[in-house]
């Protein structure tokens, strides 16, 4: 089955986080047509396809949810376009077709392809796999890394809500009243001055939501913001939270932690990384080792095994945009990389 046809089937269904069930019949049909021997939908809503029955298991895990926003989809100029073409149904299609085409001894080895839910949210699908899977030998995460890129590291992510209250007052005499927005902006300014990195190796901060005020001439009595901080491997999230809480306390504000995902870093010498790198070379291109500023299900699934990496077609700069598209050439190349990487992985495990 052509990989571009598989991807089109996936992106025909609009599946923002929380609506992944719309893909149920499509995933069941694709699993059967690709030749997987087992298909199930687990209690979290993840789509699980399986080949083989051996004790050595390689997990190929992509995600089926997307950010909100309906886009037109189709094929044009040698590219597949539509919501999720890059992030991350294109990479998932490469895992599905590559995993289906790989040749290995199914009495000794098992390949599981998982289409996970809620990656764009709190990672509920990946969290569920931590409880349902055991003895996984390696993991490939389907993410847009470019057809030659292998990601070995993602930064940690801390998202929190900062809420401030004040007595308010009239805007004509702000020196008499008290503005919750002023308190919030002062706190945000200090937080951004602390976490003001300009590179992968430094913690960065971004304000993603801001709310305050209900009347043009009234000082806000309540104000809140959502902030996301990213930090590199080797840095602990607990001291970051302590700094944020100290800033909030000094201004009488309150912090609510919405999500805390630690960073992850894999070894260049791990069998998963080596298999992907060798496969890219065998397929005629030069591999690139990448460290990503964002986070992915790799930040969660590394708890199954440290033998993990991320790979998939697509330009990550197009992720979450209205211009999502991926070339059919790169889709085909990435499918072949996954196929050969599966075979290489089991060869390394056998040696």
C-alpha positions in Angstrom: 0.0 0.0 0.0 1.5 3.4 -1.0 2.4 5.5 1.9 0.9 8.7 0.5 -2.5 6.8 0.3 -2.1 5.8 4.0 -1.4 9.3 5.0 -4.4 10.7 3.1 -6.6 8.2 4.9 -5.2 9.4 8.2 -5.7 13.1 7.5 -9.1 12.8 6.0 -10.4 12.5 9.5 -10.1 15.7 11.6 -8.8 14.5 15.0 -7.8 17.3 17.4 -7.0 16.2 20.9 -10.2 14.6 22.4 -11.6 13.6 19.0 -9.2 10.8 18.1 -12.0 8.2 18.1 -13.0 9.5 14.7 -10.1 7.4 13.3 -11.3 4.1 14.7 -12.7 2.5 11.5 -9.8 3.9 9.4 -7.1 2.6 11.7 -8.8 -0.9 11.9 -9.0 -1.0 8.1 -5.4 0.1 7.6 -4.1 -2.4 10.1 -5.8 -5.2 8.2 -4.8 -4.0 4.7 -1.2 -3.5 5.8 -1.0 -7.0 7.2 -0.8 -6.6 10.9 -1.9 -9.7 12.8 -3.6 -8.0 15.7 -5.4 -4.7 16.2 -7.0 -3.3 19.3 -8.1 0.0 20.8 -6.9 0.2 24.4 -8.9 1.8 27.3 -7.1 5.2 26.7 -8.2 5.2 23.1 -4.8 4.3 21.6 -4.7 2.3 18.4 -2.4 -0.7 18.8 -1.2 -2.8 15.8 1.0 -5.8 16.3 3.2 -8.2 14.2 5.0 -11.1 15.7 4.9 -13.0 19.0 8.5 -13.1 20.1 9.9 -11.8 23.4 12.0 -9.0 21.9 9.7 -6.0 21.2 10.2 -2.8 19.3 7.6 -0.1 19.8 6.9 2.3 17.0 4.8 5.1 18.6 3.3 8.0 16.7 0.3 10.1 17.6 -3.1 10.6 15.9 -4.2 13.8 17.5 -3.5 17.2 16.0 -3.9 20.8 17.1 -7.3 22.4 16.4 -8.0 23.9 13.0 -9.5 22.3 9.9 -7.4 22.5 6.8 -8.0 21.3 3.2 -6.2 18.1 2.4 -5.0 16.3 -0.7 -2.0 15.8 -3.0 -0.5 18.7 -5.0 2.9 19.2 -6.6 4.4 16.0 -5.2 3.3 16.8 -1.6 0.5 15.6 0.7 -1.0 18.5 2.5 -3.6 18.9 5.3 -3.9 19.1 9.1 -1.5 16.6 10.7 0.5 15.9 7.5 3.6 17.0 9.4 2.6 16.7 13.1 2.4 13.9 13.2 0.3 11.7 10.9 3.1 11.7 8.3 5.6 10.2 10.7 2.9 7.8 11.9 2.3 6.6 8.3 6.0 5.9 7.9 6.0 3.8 11.1 2.9 1.9 10.0 4.0 1.1 6.5 7.7 0.6 7.4 6.7 -1.6 10.3 4.4 -3.6 8.1 7.1 -4.1 5.4 10.0 -5.1 7.6 11.2 -8.6 7.4 12.0 -10.4 10.7 11.4 -13.7 12.5 8.0 -13.3 14.0 8.6 -16.2 16.4 11.5 -14.3 18.0 10.5 -10.7 17.6 7.5 -8.4 17.9 6.8 -5.0 16.3 4.0 -2.9 17.9 2.8 0.2 16.1 0.9 2.5 18.4 -1.2 5.5 17.3 -1.4 7.5 20.5 -4.0 10.0 21.7 -3.5 13.3 23.5 0.1 14.0 22.6 -0.8 17.6 21.9 -2.4 17.6 25.4 -1.1 16.0 28.6 0.2 12.8 27.0 -2.6 10.6 28.3 -2.0 8.0 25.6 1.7 7.6 26.3 1.0 7.5 30.0 -1.4 4.6 29.4 1.3 2.6 27.6 3.6 2.9 30.6 1.0 0.7 32.5 0.1 -1.7 29.6 3.5 -2.5 28.1 6.3 -4.5 29.7 9.8 -5.6 28.5 10.0 -3.2 25.5 13.5 -3.5 24.0 13.4 -0.2 22.0 11.2 2.6 21.0 11.0 4.8 17.9 8.8 7.9 18.4 7.2 9.2 15.2 7.8 13.0 15.0 8.8 15.3 12.2 12.6 15.3 12.3 13.2 15.7 8.6 13.9 12.6 6.6 17.6 12.5 7.7 17.2 13.6 11.3 17.3 11.4 14.4 16.3 13.1 17.6 18.1 12.0 20.8 17.0 14.7 23.2 14.0 16.8 24.1 13.8 19.6 26.6 11.6 19.4 29.6 8.3 21.4 29.8 6.7 23.2 32.7 3.4 24.9 32.2 1.7 26.9 35.0 -1.1 29.4 35.6 -0.2 32.5 37.6 -3.2 34.1 39.2 -3.2 37.5 40.9 -6.0 39.4 42.9 -6.2 43.0 44.0 -8.8 45.5 45.4 -9.2 47.2 42.0 -10.3 50.9 41.7 -11.0 53.6 39.1 -8.6 54.0 36.2 -8.7 57.8 36.8 -6.8 57.4 40.1 -4.6 54.3 39.7 -2.4 55.6 42.5 -5.3 55.1 44.9 -6.5 51.7 43.7 -4.7 48.5 43.1 -4.5 46.6 39.8 -4.2 42.8 39.7 -2.9 43.2 36.1 0.0 45.4 37.4 0.9 42.7 39.9 0.7 40.0 37.3 2.9 41.9 34.8 5.5 42.6 37.4 5.6 38.9 38.3 5.8 37.9 34.6 8.5 40.4 34.0 10.7 38.9 36.7 10.0 35.3 35.6 10.9 36.2 32.1 14.1 37.9 33.2 15.1 34.7 35.1 14.3 32.3 32.4 15.5 34.3 29.4 17.6 31.7 27.5 18.4 32.1 23.8 19.5 28.6 23.0 18.8 24.9 23.5 21.0 24.6 26.6 19.3 27.5 28.5 15.8 27.6 30.1 13.3 29.7 28.2 9.9 31.1 29.0 6.9 32.1 27.0 3.6 33.6 27.9 0.9 31.8 26.0 -2.3 33.1 27.6 -3.3 36.4 29.3 -6.6 37.4 30.8 -7.5 40.5 32.9 -10.2 43.2 33.3 -13.9 43.5 32.5 -14.3 47.2 31.9 -12.3 50.0 30.2 -12.2 52.4 33.2 -11.9 49.8 36.0 -8.7 48.5 37.5 -8.7 44.7 37.2 -9.4 42.8 40.4 -8.2 39.6 38.9 -5.6 38.7 36.3 -4.1 35.5 35.2 -1.6 34.2 32.7 -0.4 30.8 31.4 3.4 30.5 31.1 5.4 27.7 29.5 9.0 27.1 30.5 11.4 24.8 28.6 14.6 23.5 30.2 17.4 21.2 29.0 18.5 17.7 30.1 20.6 17.9 33.3 18.3 20.5 34.8 15.8 19.6 37.5 12.3 21.0 37.3 11.8 21.3 41.1 14.1 24.4 41.6 12.4 26.1 38.7 9.0 25.6 40.4 10.5 27.0 43.7 11.7 30.1 41.9 8.3 30.7 40.3 6.5 30.2 43.6 8.9 32.6 45.3 8.2 35.3 42.7 4.5 34.8 43.0 4.5 34.8 46.8 6.3 38.2 46.9 3.5 39.7 45.0 0.6 37.9 46.7 -0.1 35.8 43.6 -0.8 32.1 43.3 0.8 29.4 41.1 -1.1 26.4 39.7 1.1 23.8 37.9 -0.8 22.6 34.8 1.9 20.2 33.5 5.4 19.1 34.3 7.3 16.9 31.9 11.0 16.2 32.5 13.6 16.4 29.8 14.9 13.3 28.1 18.2 12.4 26.5 19.3 9.1 24.8 22.7 7.7 24.1 24.2 7.9 20.7 25.3 4.3 21.1 21.8 2.9 21.9 20.6 0.2 19.4 17.6 2.3 18.4 19.8 5.3 17.5 22.3 3.1 15.8 19.6 1.3 13.8 18.1 4.6 12.5 21.5 6.1 11.7 22.6 3.0 9.8 19.3 2.8 7.9 19.5 6.4 6.7 23.1 5.7 5.4 22.0 2.5 3.8 19.2 4.4 2.0 21.6 6.8 0.6 21.5 10.0 2.7 23.6 11.5 5.5 22.0 11.3 9.0 21.8 14.3 11.3 21.7 14.0 15.1 19.2 16.5 16.5 18.3 17.9 19.9 14.8 19.4 20.0 13.8 22.5 21.9 10.2 21.2 22.4 8.9 18.0 24.0 7.1 14.9 22.7 5.8 11.5 23.9 9.5 10.5 24.0 9.7 12.5 27.3 7.2 10.0 28.7 8.0 6.8 27.0 11.7 6.8 27.9 10.4 5.3 31.2 9.8 2.1 29.2 13.4 2.0 28.1 16.3 4.5 27.6 16.8 2.8 24.3 14.7 5.4 22.4 14.9 8.0 19.6 12.5 10.0 17.5 12.3 9.9 13.7 9.9 10.9 10.9 9.4 12.9 7.7 8.4 16.5 7.7 9.7 20.0 8.4 8.9 20.7 12.1 8.7 24.5 11.3 5.4 23.7 9.5 4.0 21.9 12.5 0.9 23.6 14.0 0.6 25.9 11.0 -1.9 26.3 8.1 0.9 25.2 5.7 1.3 21.6 6.8 2.6 19.5 4.0 5.2 16.8 3.4 6.8 15.5 0.2 6.0 12.1 -1.1 9.7 11.5 -1.8 10.5 12.1 1.9 7.5 9.9 2.9 8.7 7.1 0.8 12.3 7.5 2.0 11.3 7.6 5.7 9.1 4.5 5.3 12.2 2.7 3.9 14.3 4.0 6.7 11.8 2.6 9.3 11.6 -0.7 7.5 15.4 -1.1 7.4 15.8 0.2 11.0 13.4 -2.4 12.3 15.5 -5.1 10.6 18.7 -3.6 11.8 17.4 -3.3 15.4 16.6 -7.0 15.6 19.9 -7.9 14.0 21.7 -5.9 16.7 19.6 -7.5 19.4 20.4 -10.9 18.0 24.2 -10.3 18.0 
